[in-house]
Amino acid sequence: MTQPSTALTVPNTSTAPAPSSPPDLSSGAAPGLSEEEALRLLREQGYNELPEKQVNPVLKFLGAFWGPIPWMIEVAVVLSAIVGHWADFGIILALLVANAVVGFWEEYQAGNAIAALKAQLALKAKVQRGGIWKSIAARELVPGDLIRVRLGDIVPADARLLAGEPLEVDQSALTGESLPVTRQPGETVYSGSIIRQGEIDAVVTATGQHTYFGKTAQLVESAHTVSHFQKAVIKIGDYLIVLALVLVLLILTVALFREDPILETVEFALVLTIAAIPVAMPTVLSVTMAAGARILARKQAIVSRLVSIEELAGMDLLCSDKTGTLTQNQLTLGEPFSLPGVSREELLLSAALASRGEDQDPIDLAVLGKVPASANLPGYRVLHFQPFDPVHKRTEATVQAPDGGECTVTKGAPQVILALARDADTIRQQVDEAVTQFASRGFRSLGVARAKAAGEWQFLGLLPLYDPPRQDSKSTIATAREMGVDVKMVTGDQVAIAKEIARQVGLGPTILDASAFEETKAHETEALREAVEAADGFAQVFPEHKYHIVATLQNRGHIVGMTGDGVNDAPALKKADVGIAVSGATDAARAAAAIVLLAPGLATIVDAIKESRKIFQRMNSYAIYRIAETVRVLLFMTLSILVFNFYPVTAVMIVLLALLNDGAILSIAYDRVHYKQTPERWQMPVVLGLASVLGLMGVLASFGLFYLGERVFHLDRLTIQTLIYLKLSVAGHLTIFVTRTRGPFWSIHPARLLVLAVVGTQLIATLIAVYGPFGLMPPLGWKWALFVWGYSLAWFLVNDRIKLYAYRIFDPEEKGILKARSTVALER
């Protein structure tokens, strides 16, 4: 197969030189490195990671002055200097610098949040130090460490395999090859590859910059990926920019026709465009996503791709693993079933010999915990051990008894173990009956067999294993359903076990046997899709079935979440809209998932859904606010210039409006909101319709104040400009409190930070309007300032009522719901 040009060329594994000279551990006698040796090598070799490219903070800060929006502001600065408006020049320049400082700081904080999340997702490695096996961060490995790699692990460093069975290794991250390759003892496995089958010890030969693969710890994808929601918001920004340019061109055309001063007109037009462009949009998005990710991290859900938060908000269907998610993953061994002539002790001993406690496998631990002391388990010596893998579905061990005799024992799926036995057809009926009886009580059966040296397999019996449901599973599933998320159970167990567990956790009885995926003919495809959508769960599921389930449900129009923990779950986790690696998942599953759970159970997922919907609400509020304000300012300015030949605010006033409003709106990322009980959808007609209505109401209110100032109170035009500036500033920020709730503005109390931000910026705006410092504008005085506040608050109450009617017009689902929702919010 031709390898991609971007792939690394993997050297011959048997001849590849090692950058360091680790001790010879092939005999297995050495216990790895001591802690002192490891610490010394760590100081010499450095951490097992590639150094990240660090961007100079100064250059990063200067980058805030580079781009279309900063260029426009900088042109306005130059034009102010050319026409001699030095006050405008100084203020606009100061505001440009201040905006850069705010943007740089918020981006820096968001970057720190992502770095913290990456640290929590760091790879772990099982290493022997001083004769003791322990789990450490992969970045702390050094050449010479003795490590163990097993099914599902991402190889943490280049390592040479020791004695044992061959491994199946996925090197697609290095070579682009989709098929796994076989690696024999003595050969090298490379950092970043994935163990697909097998388990073996290995000695680290290279770490960090000396490996053949790049950084192994970067499981978290870039936070700059654009999601569907962000694309929609960016489209809103494009719409606002086009609207601004059209109106500005209209203003310029009329100004030229009237022979207004061209430089002043151009300067004003540029600054007006700046006011219309959503300068704060990228920062608001980053801050809101990072803030939400930090909250989810505190709730034991690590977000590896920030944009997945938005997909989670719209998720309407969750396919959940049974073991460890719906159940406790604490296996209890019941009374075994033995064939005639086989004692209980003999059955348990054979099963225990086919187990290995040091791997901390729940099944192995449950079996080992039931072996009676009289069995003399320590007297047996394991000569060879073959760990479990999804293909063979069993473990196998060759052991030497205390008397020197040898035998082979195995345990695994009953149908697999039964197929090994010489008398399988004879005993099949009674074995099947026992399996069915166990399954009807919720027990999972484990077959056990034994073979004497070079002899045939003898089926010994069955071990019933019971994994009780988690105490919170039933209530959590009920909560998820109340939130519009249907939960479907996915398990590799038999249908009878799945039905029993489904009954106990409150799921329906419709359990689909996943074997139907393989037996379905072409003309039955549509019927199968309907059956998948209608099912309450799936039994006897293999990893490839999970992918099929996700694809089918997505084709039916669902936004699908899928949980998984194994290496073979990775394709389904990638395919799902929201891939969720459950607690204890393999490195490969965590790398493929969008969200990694640190705590078992569904409760964490439900918490994540709630938080993601809150984040969506904040973003939705920001979008409505931003559109409404742009329509309000642009339309009012354009009509004032075209109809009355009056510039209602100066260029400096516009820049002040943009800075103060954008600075305070960042706090919406921390606002207090209530999540919806249904999956979120981006409803553009509702957003644009509501924003347009609020924008037009703002235009009407501004012209009302203009009329009062000129015709009723007979104020001069310069004073009216200050009056209009304060009104646009105060009323603009009051719009936040209108758009942040679907019910009346008092239905959800705003966050203290949002209130403080708005009050703080409007206090500054009021003081500027009252005293007009540095000649920024004619001073207004406290009497007129209080009048503007009263006028704006009156229109705020009107706009809040108009909002409720607008929702009923643009979103029919809201009719009859608003009152109920407000009552619920008040009760909360």
Buried (B, 14 or more C-beta within 10 A) or exposed (E): EEEEEEBBEBEEBEEBEBBBEBEEBBEEEBBBBEEEBBEEBBEEBBBBBBEEEEEEEEEBBEBBBEEEBBEBBBBBBEBBBEBEBEBBBBBBBEBBEEBBEBBBEBBEEBBEBBEBBBEEBBBEBBBBBEEEBEEBBBBBBBBBBBBBBBBBBBBBBBBBBBEBBBBBBBBBBBBBBEEBBEBEBEBBBBBBBBBBBBBBBBBBBBBBBBBBBBBBBBBBBEBEEEBEBBEBBBEBBEEBBEBBBEBBEBBBEBBEEEEBEEBBBBBBBBBBBBBBBBBBBBBBBBBBBBBBBBBBBEBBBBBBBBBBBBBBBBBBBBBBBBBBBBBBBBBBBBEBBBBEEBEBEBBBBBBBBBBBEEBEBBBBBBBBEBBEEEBEBEEBEEEEBBBBBBEBBBBBBBBBEEEEEEBBBBBBBBBBBBBBBEEBEEBBEEBEEBBEBBBEEBBBBBBBBBBEEEEEBBBBBBBBBBBBBBEBBBBBBEBBEEBBBBBBBBBBBBBBBBBBBBEBBBBBEEBBBBBBBEEBEEEEEEEBBEBBBEBBBBBBBBBBBBBBBBBBBBEEEBBBBBBBBBBBBBBBBBBBBBBBBBBBBBBBBBBBBBBBBBEBBBBBBBBBBBBBBBBBBBBBBBBBBBBBBBBBBBBBBBBBBBEEEBBBBBBBBBBBBBBBBBBBBBBBBBBBBBBBEBBBEBBEEBBBBBBBBBBBBBBEBBBEBBEBBBEEEEBEEEBBBBBBBBBBBBBBBBBBBBBBBBBBBEBBEBBEBBBEBBEBBBEBBBEBBBBBEEEBBBBBBEEBBEBBBEBBEEBBEEBBEBBBEBBBEBBEEBEEBBEEBBEEBEEE
